[in-house]
Amino acid sequence: MTIHPQTRVGHVHLKVADLGRAIAFYQGVLGFAVMQQYGPQAAFLSAGGYHHHIGLNTWESAGGTPPPPGHTGLYHTAFLFPDRAALGAAIKRVVAAGIPLDGAADHGVSEAVYLTDPDGNGVELYRDRAEAEWPRDASGNLAMVNKRLDVAALIAEAA
């Protein structure tokens, strides 16, 4: 039994310590639009007018701290951009906001940068290559890599 091939992750819902701070990051830096806000307790943000791609709430986490290293939980949330120019523009906003990049990689199938949101949640910003460009081994199996990514070149392509 397999899942339907058109199934996608619809949204991520994060517990945050400070809703205003989280909105400042996801809206002010990454550029998502606030679709609805419930006072200081919850907000739903979107790209392109969808009801929500990101839910943020303080229901159980107001003033809380991130879990310590070595514990289970969210590794990162990944946001897929349509092309290099859109990804470059997002990275440019992150850098301009003074948010450090935790890493960057060319995975063969995609180009990605990694950073951390104000609540310690990992965030990946990436774009996929066309499937015909994906690296494959001699048997035709997917052979992802972890190569250096030229972040400056991506930023230079910002729209």
Sequence and secondary structure as in RCSB ss.txt:
>XXXX:A:sequence
MTIHPQTRVGHVHLKVADLGRAIAFYQGVLGFAVMQQYGPQAAFLSAGGYHHHIGLNTWESAGGTPPPPGHTGLY
HTAFLFPDRAALGAAIKRVVAAGIPLDGAADHGVSEAVYLTDPDGNGVELYRDRAEAEWPRDASGNLAMVNKRLD
VAALIAEAA
>XXXX:A:secstr
    TT     EEEE S HHHHHIIIIIIT  EEEEEETTTEEEEESTT S SEEEE TTTTT     TTS S  
EEEEEESSHHHHHHHHHHHHHTT    EEEE SSEEEEEEE TTS EEEEEEE  GGGS B TTS B    B   
HHHHHHT  
